[in-house]
Amino acid sequence: MALTEEMQMQVDLQKAIEAARTEANAGIELKQQKMEAIRVAQNVIFENRRVKMASEVTDVTSSDITDLANELISFVNS
């Protein structure tokens, strides 16, 4: 039995809504993954800095943290 035009439009609308929801959830999940990678990178860098001798310590920059976070994300996704 074929769907009426109105019923087909409802089905198409529901498919579009579900696709948008799936895409939004994927975006949220990606942001959460990046935030977790940043937290891990920050902890690793701070711990590595803490165990170094005072003469070896350098300043930690935001680019140090984001670079390590991106490396972690690339490693996890590979």
Long-range contacts (C-beta under 8 A, 24 or more apart in sequence): 33-73, 33-76, 34-69, 34-73, 37-69, 37-70, 37-72, 37-73, 37-76, 38-65, 38-66, 38-69, 40-69, 40-72, 41-65, 41-66, 41-68, 41-69, 41-72, 44-68
